Amino acid sequence: MRPLALLPEICLLVGAVVTLLAGSFLPRERQWVARLITVAALLAAGVSAAVALGGPPRTAMMTTFAVDTGTGILRLVVVAATLLVIGLGVDELAGTKRESETYTLLLLGALGALVMGGTIDLLVLIVGFLLGSIPLYGLIGMVRTPQAAEGVLKTYLLGALFGIVLMLGVTVLYGIGGATAYADLTVGLAGAPAAAVAFGLLGVLAGLLFKAGGVPGHFWVPDATQSAGTTAAAFLTTVPKVGALLAAHRLMTIVPGSVDWPLLVAVLAAVTMTLGNLAAFAQTDVRRLLGWSTVSQVGYLLLPVAVAGGTTAALASLLVYLGGYAVTNLTAFAVVAAVPGRRSVEDYAGLAASSPWLGAALVVSLLSLVGTPPTAVFLGKLSVFTAAWDGGLAWLVVVAAVNTVASLFYYLRWLAPAFRREEPTEPARRPAPYATAAAVLGGIGVLTLGLLVAGIAPMLGTVLVAP
């Protein structure tokens, strides 16, 4: 084992422990110290991840964890996303009873996403799944309301069910493949019965789709997003997806050709994006709308997973989309956090006039979620559509394009009231300052990342497929 190869993960783990201990002894008016510890741990993890990104691919933890370009970009995305979550949540969490506990759970949830996305062993994948799931239950129920209790109960029950299904799938793959390491399973599964391989694959994939929020494990996402605090909702709709989808991509590369898994993943992708969009049409609560929106985004993100190993652009396109989606989704949630009193779409009437910066951030984030140039998600969608087309799934690209156009309806339904001039009936409340700053920073990031990725995407693809 090379401990320094896991320095970003170690920083998150140590930061979580120190944050919890500090919060236990600090008075409530000084809980901001716990926030500083959390930010310091994330910055240390980000710096160490950036330094390691230029090194050669290697393994750690007795060859169960891959330290490669995919893991390096995953680390940077997770760290940046968690920092943005903390920034948009300062106004909501500062001085509350559970401030330090929330930061601890955020660090542990981020660590779980890294373990899931970087592992190349089925047993460690189970550990990552559990480490990424258990903090979510605490985060959703932190607000202690009846709605949050319902949301966390649904999430917990589905998490327990899909966790069992995942472990069942791991058991089957281990039994027929004779190993849990991906490198050994590539050989062991080649001569195994196709039906048994398919059964085991379905189990593991179902567990990962629960974490990602895709069909069939998506039921918890809208309820949890609507009932949880804004900080928790922003985190659970972003960070777990990043680790779970990269884990799904790694898994697909070891499945033998005896199982038609590209068709399976393609069908799941089509159903997920279509169901998410259809459900979002009827939503008036902006949090629930974003919950269903994130379900639909998983469908698009599954496109490169469906062609994993079939085209050299699959991994690069997935990572580009994940980075763009993370900053875009969190920018939208930062706007929601900045005006917590506005819960429905109509409540956003006149937002652009009263808060021009928030109005601009909302426009950038929602149009980016659609896939409008030159935003980050536009580059992500363009890259995953190209990868799927090159991988022989032209029909899926057509379905995704139709869904993209359809999604414009409910995003514009949110934007239209924001730019409608309304006569104020009462003095407007000042937007939350930290969340406003996070929204503006995120909006700038969406545009900057879109332009930056346009320049480095070809180079990124070359690096990821290099021997």
C-alpha positions as CSV (number, residue, x, y, z in Angstrom):
1,M,0.0,0.0,0.0
2,R,1.2,3.5,-0.8
3,P,-0.3,5.9,1.8
4,L,0.6,9.0,-0.2
5,A,-1.4,7.7,-3.1
6,L,-4.5,8.0,-1.0
7,L,-3.6,11.4,0.5
8,P,-6.8,13.2,-0.7
9,E,-8.9,10.5,0.9
10,I,-6.9,10.6,4.1
11,C,-7.3,14.4,4.2
12,L,-11.1,14.0,4.1
13,L,-11.2,11.2,6.7
14,V,-8.9,13.2,9.1
15,G,-10.9,16.3,8.5
16,A,-14.2,14.6,9.3
17,V,-12.8,13.2,12.6
18,V,-11.3,16.6,13.6
19,T,-14.4,18.5,12.6
20,L,-16.6,16.2,14.7
21,L,-14.3,16.5,17.8
22,A,-14.0,20.2,17.4
23,G,-17.7,20.7,17.1
24,S,-18.3,18.6,20.2
25,F,-16.3,21.0,22.4
26,L,-16.9,24.4,20.8
27,P,-19.8,26.6,22.0
28,R,-22.5,27.2,19.4
29,E,-21.4,30.7,18.6
30,R,-17.9,29.4,17.6
31,Q,-19.0,26.5,15.4
32,W,-17.6,28.5,12.5
33,V,-14.2,26.9,13.6
34,A,-15.6,23.5,12.5
35,R,-16.4,25.1,9.1
36,L,-12.9,26.3,8.7
37,I,-11.5,22.9,9.6
38,T,-13.8,21.3,6.9
39,V,-12.7,23.8,4.3
40,A,-9.0,23.3,5.2
41,A,-9.4,19.5,4.8
42,L,-11.1,19.9,1.4
43,L,-8.4,22.3,0.2
44,A,-5.7,20.0,1.3
45,A,-7.5,17.1,-0.5
46,G,-7.8,19.2,-3.6
47,V,-4.2,20.3,-3.7
48,S,-2.9,16.8,-3.1
49,A,-5.3,15.5,-5.8
50,A,-4.1,18.1,-8.3
51,V,-0.4,17.2,-7.6
52,A,-1.1,13.5,-8.0
53,L,-3.0,14.1,-11.3
54,G,0.1,14.4,-13.3
55,G,1.7,11.2,-12.1
56,P,1.6,7.8,-13.8
57,P,-1.4,5.4,-13.2
58,R,-0.9,3.1,-10.3
59,T,-2.9,1.2,-7.6
60,A,-3.1,1.5,-3.9
61,M,-4.7,-0.5,-1.0
62,M,-3.3,-3.8,-2.2
63,T,-4.4,-3.1,-5.8
64,T,-8.0,-2.5,-4.9
65,F,-8.0,1.3,-5.7
66,A,-7.0,2.9,-8.9
67,V,-5.0,6.1,-8.8
68,D,-5.4,7.2,-12.5
69,T,-6.6,10.1,-14.5
70,G,-10.2,9.2,-13.9
71,T,-9.8,9.1,-10.1
72,G,-7.8,12.3,-10.2
73,I,-10.6,14.2,-12.0
74,L,-13.1,12.6,-9.7
75,R,-11.3,13.9,-6.7
76,L,-11.2,17.5,-8.1
77,V,-14.9,17.5,-9.0
78,V,-15.9,16.1,-5.6
79,V,-13.8,18.5,-3.6
80,A,-14.9,21.5,-5.7
81,A,-18.5,20.5,-5.4
82,T,-18.4,20.0,-1.7
83,L,-16.7,23.4,-1.2
84,L,-19.5,25.0,-3.2
85,V,-22.1,23.1,-1.1
86,I,-20.6,24.5,2.1
87,G,-20.5,28.0,0.6
88,L,-24.2,28.0,-0.3
89,G,-25.1,26.5,3.0
90,V,-23.4,28.9,5.4
91,D,-26.4,31.1,5.8
92,E,-28.6,28.1,6.5
93,L,-26.2,26.3,8.9
94,A,-24.4,29.1,10.8
95,G,-25.2,29.0,14.5
96,T,-27.5,25.9,14.3
97,K,-27.4,23.0,16.7
98,R,-26.1,20.5,14.0
99,E,-23.6,22.7,12.1
100,S,-20.5,20.7,12.8
101,E,-22.3,17.4,12.4
102,T,-23.4,18.5,9.0
103,Y,-19.9,19.3,7.9
104,T,-18.7,15.9,9.2
105,L,-21.3,14.1,7.2
106,L,-20.5,16.1,4.1
107,L,-16.8,15.1,4.3
108,L,-17.8,11.4,4.9
109,G,-20.2,11.4,2.0
110,A,-17.6,12.9,-0.2
111,L,-15.1,10.3,0.9
112,G,-17.7,7.6,0.1
113,A,-18.1,9.0,-3.5
114,L,-14.3,8.9,-3.9
115,V,-14.0,5.3,-2.7
116,M,-16.9,4.2,-5.0
117,G,-15.5,5.9,-8.1
118,G,-11.9,4.9,-7.6
119,T,-12.2,1.3,-6.5
120,I,-11.4,-1.7,-8.8
121,D,-12.5,-4.3,-6.4
122,L,-16.1,-5.4,-5.7
123,L,-15.7,-5.7,-1.9
124,V,-14.3,-2.2,-1.6
125,L,-17.2,-1.0,-3.8
126,I,-19.6,-2.3,-1.1
127,V,-17.6,-0.3,1.5
128,G,-17.8,2.8,-0.7
129,F,-21.6,2.3,-1.2
130,L,-22.2,2.2,2.5
131,L,-19.9,5.0,3.3
132,G,-21.6,7.2,0.7
133,S,-25.1,6.2,1.8
134,I,-25.2,6.4,5.6
135,P,-24.2,10.1,5.8
136,L,-27.0,10.9,3.4
137,Y,-29.6,9.5,5.8
138,G,-28.3,11.9,8.5
139,L,-28.1,14.9,6.2
140,I,-31.7,14.5,4.9
141,G,-33.1,14.1,8.4
142,M,-31.1,16.9,10.0
143,V,-33.9,19.5,9.7
144,R,-36.2,17.4,12.0
145,T,-39.5,18.0,10.2
146,P,-42.3,15.5,9.4
147,Q,-41.5,15.9,5.7
148,A,-37.8,15.3,6.2
149,A,-38.6,12.2,8.4
150,E,-40.7,10.8,5.5
151,G,-37.9,11.6,3.0
152,V,-35.2,10.0,5.1
153,L,-37.3,6.9,5.8
154,K,-37.9,6.4,2.1
155,T,-34.2,6.9,1.3
156,Y,-33.1,4.6,4.1
157,L,-35.5,1.8,3.1
158,L,-34.6,2.0,-0.6
159,G,-30.9,2.3,0.3
160,A,-31.1,-0.9,2.5
161,L,-33.0,-2.7,-0.3
162,F,-30.6,-1.7,-3.1
163,G,-27.6,-2.3,-0.8
164,I,-28.7,-5.9,-0.3
165,V,-29.3,-6.2,-4.1
166,L,-25.8,-4.8,-4.7
167,M,-24.2,-7.3,-2.3
168,L,-26.2,-10.1,-3.8
169,G,-24.8,-9.2,-7.2
170,V,-21.3,-9.0,-5.8
171,T,-21.7,-12.5,-4.3
172,V,-22.8,-13.9,-7.6
173,L,-20.0,-12.3,-9.6
174,Y,-17.5,-13.5,-7.0
175,G,-18.9,-17.0,-7.1
176,I,-18.8,-17.4,-10.9
177,G,-15.7,-15.3,-11.5
178,G,-13.6,-16.6,-8.6
179,A,-12.3,-13.1,-7.6
180,T,-13.4,-9.7,-6.6
181,A,-10.6,-7.7,-8.2
182,Y,-11.7,-6.3,-11.6
183,A,-8.5,-7.4,-13.3
184,D,-9.1,-11.0,-12.3
185,L,-12.8,-10.8,-13.0
186,T,-12.1,-9.9,-16.6
187,V,-10.6,-13.3,-17.0
188,G,-12.9,-15.2,-14.6
189,L,-16.2,-14.0,-16.1
190,A,-15.2,-14.7,-19.7
191,G,-16.1,-18.4,-19.4
192,A,-18.9,-18.0,-16.9
193,P,-22.6,-18.7,-17.8
194,A,-24.1,-15.6,-19.4
195,A,-27.3,-15.8,-17.3
196,A,-25.3,-15.8,-14.1
197,V,-23.1,-12.9,-15.2
198,A,-26.2,-10.9,-16.2
199,F,-27.8,-11.6,-12.8
200,G,-24.8,-10.4,-10.9
201,L,-24.3,-7.4,-13.1
202,L,-28.0,-6.3,-12.7
203,G,-27.6,-6.5,-8.9
204,V,-24.4,-4.3,-8.8
205,L,-25.7,-1.9,-11.4
206,A,-29.0,-1.5,-9.5
207,G,-27.1,-0.5,-6.3
208,L,-25.1,2.0,-8.2
209,L,-28.2,3.5,-9.9
210,F,-29.7,4.0,-6.4
211,K,-26.7,6.1,-5.5
212,A,-26.8,8.0,-8.8
213,G,-30.6,8.5,-8.6
214,G,-31.4,6.6,-11.8
215,V,-34.2,4.1,-12.7
216,P,-35.0,1.8,-10.9
217,G,-33.5,3.3,-7.7
218,H,-34.7,6.9,-8.3
219,F,-37.9,7.1,-6.1
220,W,-36.1,8.7,-3.1
221,V,-34.6,11.6,-5.0
222,P,-37.6,14.1,-5.4
223,D,-38.9,13.5,-1.9
224,A,-35.5,13.9,-0.3
225,T,-34.7,17.0,-2.4
226,Q,-37.9,18.6,-1.4
227,S,-37.9,17.9,2.3
228,A,-34.2,18.1,3.2
229,G,-32.4,21.4,3.9
230,T,-31.0,23.2,0.9
231,T,-27.4,22.2,1.8
232,A,-28.3,18.5,2.0
233,A,-30.4,18.6,-1.1
234,A,-27.6,20.2,-3.1
235,F,-25.1,17.6,-1.9
236,L,-27.3,14.5,-2.4
237,T,-28.2,15.5,-6.0
238,T,-24.6,16.1,-7.0
239,V,-21.7,14.4,-5.2
240,P,-23.0,10.8,-4.9
241,K,-23.8,10.7,-8.6
242,V,-20.2,11.6,-9.5
243,G,-18.8,8.6,-7.7
244,A,-21.5,6.1,-8.6
245,L,-21.4,6.8,-12.4
246,L,-17.7,6.5,-12.6
247,A,-18.0,3.3,-10.6
248,A,-20.6,2.1,-13.2
249,H,-18.2,2.9,-16.0
250,R,-15.4,0.9,-14.4
251,L,-17.7,-2.0,-13.8
252,M,-18.9,-2.1,-17.4
253,T,-15.4,-2.4,-18.8
254,I,-15.0,-5.9,-17.2
255,V,-18.3,-7.4,-18.3
256,P,-17.7,-10.0,-21.1
257,G,-19.3,-9.8,-24.5
258,S,-21.6,-12.8,-23.7
259,V,-24.0,-10.4,-22.0
260,D,-25.6,-7.6,-24.1
261,W,-25.0,-5.0,-21.4
262,P,-24.7,-2.0,-23.7
263,L,-28.4,-2.5,-24.6
264,L,-29.3,-2.9,-20.9
265,V,-27.6,0.3,-19.9
266,A,-29.0,2.1,-23.0
267,V,-32.6,1.2,-22.1
268,L,-32.0,2.3,-18.5
269,A,-30.6,5.6,-19.8
270,A,-33.6,6.2,-22.1
271,V,-36.2,5.3,-19.4
272,T,-34.4,7.5,-16.8
273,M,-34.1,10.6,-18.8
274,T,-37.7,10.3,-20.2
275,L,-39.3,9.6,-16.8
276,G,-37.3,12.4,-15.1
277,N,-38.5,14.9,-17.7
278,L,-42.1,13.8,-17.8
279,A,-42.3,14.0,-14.0
280,A,-40.6,17.4,-13.9
281,F,-43.3,18.9,-16.2
282,A,-45.9,18.9,-13.5
283,Q,-43.8,20.3,-10.7
284,T,-44.3,23.7,-9.1
285,D,-42.0,23.4,-6.1
286,V,-38.6,24.3,-7.3
287,R,-36.8,21.8,-5.1
288,R,-38.9,19.0,-6.4
289,L,-38.4,20.2,-9.9
290,L,-34.7,20.1,-9.4
291,G,-35.0,16.6,-7.9
292,W,-36.7,15.3,-11.0
293,S,-34.3,17.3,-13.2
294,T,-31.4,15.5,-11.6
295,V,-33.0,12.1,-12.3
296,S,-33.2,13.1,-16.0
297,Q,-29.6,14.2,-16.0
298,V,-28.6,10.7,-14.9
299,G,-30.1,9.4,-18.1
300,Y,-27.8,11.5,-20.2
301,L,-24.8,10.6,-18.0
302,L,-25.5,6.9,-18.6
303,L,-24.8,7.4,-22.4
304,P,-21.0,7.0,-22.0
305,V,-21.5,4.2,-19.5
306,A,-23.5,2.3,-22.2
307,V,-20.5,2.5,-24.6
308,A,-17.7,1.9,-22.0
309,G,-15.0,0.1,-23.7
310,G,-16.7,0.5,-27.1
311,T,-15.2,3.9,-27.9
312,T,-12.1,5.7,-26.6
313,A,-14.2,8.8,-25.9
314,A,-16.5,7.2,-23.3
315,L,-14.5,8.0,-20.2
316,A,-13.4,11.5,-21.2
317,S,-17.0,12.5,-22.1
318,L,-18.3,11.1,-18.8
319,L,-15.8,13.1,-16.8
320,V,-16.5,16.3,-18.8
321,Y,-20.2,16.0,-18.2
322,L,-19.8,15.1,-14.5
323,G,-17.8,18.2,-13.9
324,G,-20.1,20.5,-15.9
325,Y,-23.2,19.0,-14.3
326,A,-21.8,19.4,-10.7
327,V,-21.1,23.1,-10.9
328,T,-24.4,23.8,-12.8
329,N,-26.6,21.9,-10.5
330,L,-25.0,23.5,-7.4
331,T,-25.4,27.0,-8.9
332,A,-29.1,26.4,-9.3
333,F,-29.3,25.2,-5.6
334,A,-27.3,28.3,-4.6
335,V,-30.0,30.5,-6.0
336,V,-32.6,28.5,-4.1
337,A,-30.5,28.9,-0.9
338,A,-30.2,32.6,-1.4
339,V,-34.0,33.1,-1.4
340,P,-35.3,30.4,1.0
341,G,-38.7,32.0,1.2
342,R,-39.4,31.3,-2.5
343,R,-40.5,27.7,-2.8
344,S,-42.7,27.6,-5.9
345,V,-42.0,28.6,-9.4
346,E,-44.4,31.6,-9.2
347,D,-42.6,32.8,-6.0
348,Y,-39.7,33.7,-8.2
349,A,-41.7,36.5,-9.9
350,G,-39.6,39.6,-10.2
351,L,-36.3,38.0,-8.9
352,A,-34.2,39.4,-11.8
353,A,-35.4,43.0,-11.0
354,S,-34.9,42.7,-7.3
355,S,-31.6,40.7,-7.5
356,P,-30.0,41.0,-10.9
357,W,-27.0,38.8,-10.0
358,L,-29.3,36.0,-8.8
359,G,-31.4,36.3,-11.9
360,A,-28.3,36.0,-14.1
361,A,-27.1,33.0,-12.1
362,L,-30.5,31.3,-12.5
363,V,-30.5,31.9,-16.2
364,V,-27.0,30.5,-16.6
365,S,-27.6,27.4,-14.5
366,L,-31.0,26.4,-16.0
367,L,-29.9,27.0,-19.6
368,S,-26.8,25.0,-18.8
369,L,-28.9,22.1,-17.5
370,V,-30.7,22.2,-20.9
371,G,-27.4,22.2,-22.7
372,T,-27.2,25.6,-24.2
373,P,-23.8,26.8,-25.6
374,P,-21.4,27.9,-24.3
375,T,-22.1,26.5,-20.9
376,A,-20.4,23.5,-19.2
377,V,-23.3,21.1,-19.7
378,F,-23.5,21.9,-23.4
379,L,-19.9,20.6,-23.8
380,G,-20.8,17.6,-21.6
381,K,-23.9,16.7,-23.7
382,L,-22.1,17.2,-26.9
383,S,-19.3,14.9,-25.8
384,V,-21.6,12.1,-24.5
385,F,-23.8,12.3,-27.6
386,T,-20.7,11.9,-29.8
387,A,-19.4,9.0,-27.7
388,A,-22.8,7.2,-27.8
389,W,-23.0,7.8,-31.6
390,D,-19.5,6.5,-32.2
391,G,-20.4,3.5,-30.0
392,G,-23.2,2.4,-32.2
393,L,-26.2,3.8,-30.1
394,A,-27.5,6.3,-32.6
395,W,-31.1,5.6,-31.5
396,L,-30.2,6.5,-27.9
397,V,-28.7,9.8,-29.1
398,V,-32.0,10.7,-30.8
399,V,-34.0,9.9,-27.7
400,A,-31.6,12.0,-25.6
401,A,-31.9,14.9,-28.1
402,V,-35.7,14.8,-28.0
403,N,-35.6,14.8,-24.2
404,T,-33.2,17.7,-24.2
405,V,-35.6,19.8,-26.2
406,A,-38.5,18.7,-24.0
407,S,-36.7,19.7,-20.9
408,L,-36.6,23.3,-22.1
409,F,-40.3,23.6,-21.2
410,Y,-40.0,23.2,-17.4
411,Y,-36.8,25.2,-17.1
412,L,-38.3,28.1,-19.0
413,R,-41.4,27.8,-16.8
414,W,-39.2,28.6,-13.9
415,L,-37.3,31.4,-15.7
416,A,-40.3,33.2,-17.1
417,P,-41.7,34.5,-13.7
418,A,-38.2,35.5,-12.6
419,F,-38.1,38.1,-15.4
420,R,-41.7,39.2,-15.1
421,R,-42.1,42.6,-13.6
422,E,-44.0,42.5,-10.4
423,E,-45.2,45.3,-8.1
424,P,-43.9,44.4,-4.6
425,T,-46.7,44.0,-2.1
426,E,-44.2,44.0,0.8
427,P,-40.5,45.0,1.3
428,A,-38.3,42.4,-0.4
429,R,-36.1,40.3,1.9
430,R,-32.4,40.7,1.3
431,P,-31.0,37.5,-0.3
432,A,-28.7,35.4,1.8
433,P,-25.2,36.8,1.2
434,Y,-23.1,33.7,1.2
435,A,-25.5,31.8,-1.0
436,T,-25.7,34.7,-3.4
437,A,-21.9,34.8,-3.6
438,A,-21.9,31.0,-4.2
439,A,-24.5,31.4,-7.0
440,V,-22.5,34.2,-8.7
441,L,-19.3,32.2,-8.4
442,G,-21.0,29.1,-9.7
443,G,-22.5,30.9,-12.7
444,I,-19.1,32.3,-13.6
445,G,-17.7,28.7,-13.2
446,V,-20.4,27.3,-15.5
447,L,-19.4,29.7,-18.3
448,T,-15.7,29.5,-17.7
449,L,-15.7,25.7,-17.5
450,G,-17.7,25.5,-20.7
451,L,-15.1,27.6,-22.5
452,L,-12.2,25.8,-20.8
453,V,-13.4,22.3,-21.6
454,A,-13.9,23.3,-25.2
455,G,-10.2,23.8,-25.4
456,I,-8.9,20.9,-23.3
457,A,-11.4,18.1,-24.2
458,P,-9.4,16.7,-27.1
459,M,-6.2,16.6,-24.9
460,L,-8.2,15.0,-22.0
461,G,-9.4,12.3,-24.3
462,T,-5.9,11.6,-25.5
463,V,-4.6,11.3,-21.9
464,L,-7.4,9.0,-20.7
465,V,-6.9,6.5,-23.5
466,A,-3.1,6.6,-23.5
467,P,-1.5,3.2,-22.6
